Amino acid sequence: KKKINMMQDLTQSQWAEQILQDDNAIILDVRTDHEVAEGMIPNAKQMDIQNAPRFMELSQDLDKSKNYYVYCRSGGRSVQACMILNSLGFSNTYNLLGGITEWEGEVIT
């Protein structure tokens, strides 16, 4: 029986806590270049979901054994990104509820 790939919604505190304990964590920022220039969560890899062909291309290069923590501005695009990754066979995707808008952790520019 094939495991169904589902994303998990995490609150801001759950997300921050889980990343610290996860050696296989990869943080994905799915916002645009313009938004990323205003600041991003440290160690995040940008993959702009609004550039769909490029997003799909970059997704193919990701390691499926890793755990992906995905965020956007407010939590909408990150849900889409998690669903796309799930459909491509990624089983561990975590969506940041509230996005970077509600993020109280460190931000780098």
C-alpha positions as CSV (number, residue, x, y, z in Angstrom):
1,K,0.0,0.0,0.0
2,K,1.5,3.3,-1.1
3,K,1.8,6.0,1.5
4,I,-0.2,9.0,0.6
5,N,1.9,12.1,0.5
6,M,0.4,14.8,2.5
7,M,1.7,18.2,3.7
8,Q,1.4,19.2,7.3
9,D,0.4,22.6,8.5
10,L,2.6,23.9,11.3
11,T,2.1,26.9,13.5
12,Q,5.0,29.4,13.7
13,S,6.3,27.9,16.9
14,Q,6.0,24.3,15.8
15,W,7.8,25.1,12.5
16,A,10.7,26.9,14.2
17,E,11.0,24.1,16.9
18,Q,10.8,21.2,14.4
19,I,13.5,22.7,12.1
20,L,16.0,23.0,15.0
21,Q,15.6,19.2,15.7
22,D,15.5,18.1,12.0
23,D,18.9,17.2,10.5
24,N,17.2,16.7,7.1
25,A,15.4,20.1,7.0
26,I,15.4,22.2,3.9
27,I,13.7,25.5,4.0
28,L,12.0,26.7,0.8
29,D,10.9,30.3,0.2
30,V,8.4,30.3,-2.7
31,R,8.1,34.0,-3.0
32,T,9.2,36.3,-5.8
33,D,12.7,38.0,-6.1
34,H,11.1,41.3,-5.1
35,E,9.6,39.8,-1.9
36,V,12.8,37.9,-1.0
37,A,14.8,41.2,-1.3
38,E,12.8,42.5,1.6
39,G,14.1,39.7,3.8
40,M,14.0,36.0,4.1
41,I,14.3,33.3,6.8
42,P,18.0,32.3,7.2
43,N,19.2,29.3,5.2
44,A,16.2,29.3,2.9
45,K,16.4,28.3,-0.7
46,Q,14.3,30.4,-3.0
47,M,12.0,28.8,-5.6
48,D,9.5,31.3,-7.0
49,I,6.2,29.4,-7.5
50,Q,4.9,32.2,-9.7
51,N,7.5,31.1,-12.3
52,A,5.9,27.6,-12.7
53,P,8.2,26.1,-15.3
54,R,11.3,27.1,-13.3
55,F,9.7,25.9,-10.1
56,M,9.0,22.5,-11.6
57,E,12.5,22.3,-13.0
58,L,14.1,23.1,-9.6
59,S,11.8,20.6,-7.9
60,Q,13.2,17.8,-10.0
61,D,16.6,18.5,-8.6
62,L,15.6,18.3,-4.9
63,D,16.4,15.3,-2.8
64,K,13.2,13.4,-2.0
65,S,14.7,12.0,1.2
66,K,14.8,15.5,2.8
67,N,12.1,17.3,4.8
68,Y,10.8,20.5,3.2
69,Y,9.7,23.4,5.3
70,V,7.9,25.8,2.9
71,Y,6.8,29.4,3.4
72,C,5.6,32.4,1.4
73,R,4.2,35.8,2.4
74,S,1.0,34.6,4.2
75,G,0.7,30.9,3.8
76,G,-1.3,30.6,0.5
77,R,1.4,29.9,-2.2
78,S,3.3,27.6,0.2
79,V,0.2,25.3,0.4
80,Q,0.3,25.1,-3.5
81,A,4.0,24.4,-3.4
82,C,3.6,21.6,-0.9
83,M,0.9,20.1,-3.0
84,I,3.0,20.2,-6.1
85,L,6.0,18.6,-4.2
86,N,3.6,15.9,-2.8
87,S,2.4,15.1,-6.4
88,L,6.0,14.7,-7.5
89,G,6.6,12.1,-4.8
90,F,8.0,14.2,-1.9
91,S,6.5,12.8,1.2
92,N,7.6,15.2,3.9
93,T,6.4,18.8,3.4
94,Y,5.6,21.3,6.1
95,N,3.6,24.5,5.5
96,L,4.3,27.6,7.6
97,L,0.9,28.9,8.7
98,G,0.8,32.7,8.4
99,G,4.0,32.8,6.3
100,I,6.8,35.2,6.9
101,T,4.3,37.9,7.7
102,E,3.8,36.4,11.1
103,W,7.4,35.1,11.5
104,E,9.0,36.3,14.7
105,G,12.4,34.6,14.2
106,E,15.5,35.9,12.5
107,V,15.2,37.5,9.0
108,I,18.1,38.2,6.7
109,T,18.3,40.7,3.8
